[in-house]
Amino acid sequence: MSAAIDTRAAQAGINTDPGWGAVTPPLHLSTAFRRAAADAPGAFDYARTDNPSRRLLADVLAELEGGEGAVVTASGMAAIDLLLNDLPAGARVVCSHDAYGGTRRLFDARSKQGRIAVTYADTGDLAALERALRDGAALVLVETPSNPRLRISDIAACAALARQAGAKLAVDNTVLSPALQRPLTLGADYSVQSATKLLNGHSDMVGGAVACARTEEAERLAWWANCAGTGGAAFDCWLALRGLRTLPLRARAQSEAALRIARWLAARGDVGVDYPGLPDHPGHALAARQQTGFGPLLSFAPRGGTKRARAVVKRLRLFTLAQSLGGVESLACIPALMTHAAMSAAARAGAGVGDDLIRLSCGLEAAEDLIADLEQGLGGPPTSGGRS
Ligand SMILES: Cc1ncc(COP(=O)(O)O)c(C=O)c1O
């Protein structure tokens, strides 16, 4: 369908009920589906393999991502692990050095088992990626924008380098969702999501998905998801489908709030701000080219080290101190102590995740209220050195 993304999202799963003509799709909790004969399964057979609520979400996601198929999993991590299931033992995986801490924990653990060999590289630096691919690889996982430093990697260029090295390119699209970035249309083989975040947007389910550029890969991953039993639960899929009908609207509004907050923080002059929507962000031009919005996530480092960062988040009232992102409610976290605590201190230092870094996920509250909250969290206007 060539309609705008707002239309396609609003229509997700609408008028698909073959039984009663329900306008919004029913939730299918049945684990078993009747067969007409012992050797004649219907469209659905057993819910681990597939069920109507999960199928609907997978089809909508494949369409929104511009892919030929998608597999919906029980979490974002299950989606990333699914990609590893499909690799031969000992395969080399190259991953963004500043990927989500849980991704690095998984890759490090699988590497310790000898299941894969992992190399971390700054995928925002194409020469560094090329070096990491020198000995070949089976899979490259790029997180862009990366979480929490919001570094931008060039998806089309990474796809070309991965292809030359004989590797598939997966992009972790969690921070932006298909509303703001469609990696498959830029040459990636897989677009991976934590549906727990912006996609569902209401912080009330855990899920993930891999959208695939080609049908055969979607079928292979679906085989693994059934084999390992890692498919998403029907209720979570139903919630995600309901959430994503407002995804484009939320993604735009949350990006606007994040941009206003980033500009305000940068104008203070007493904090360092990472937000690709700011013109002086090193990835600004690339983000403007390959994304359709800058997203809800930004990070800043208040001068004064960890002690000051802890004091700031403690004072915040509208931003809840919690580790997730993309929901309608604004959240703040200190990645070094929370989302990225699973990484070693050396790995965090290498990825530029300082102990005083504060990550904000901007929700749907009025930006002026969020700014007022940050101002009181920071203890008022800057005392000196401010630019405004
Ligand atoms: C970028 C990114 N990818 C993957 C994940 C994992 O998703 P989940 O928590 O749904 O397993 C997260 C979780 O925070 C994330 O931020």
The ligand as an ORCA input file, in Angstrom:
! r2SCAN-3c Opt
* xyz 0 1
  C      18.575     -0.500     21.729
  C      17.973     -1.664     22.470
  N      17.936     -2.864     21.876
  C      17.410     -3.941     22.491
  C      16.895     -3.860     23.760
  C      16.342     -5.082     24.431
  O      14.943     -5.052     24.421
  P      14.040     -5.844     25.486
  O      14.203     -5.162     26.790
  O      12.658     -5.750     24.918
  O      14.544     -7.243     25.525
  C      16.901     -2.626     24.413
  C      16.374     -2.515     25.784
  O      16.516     -1.497     26.443
  C      17.455     -1.495     23.758
  O      17.494     -0.284     24.339
*
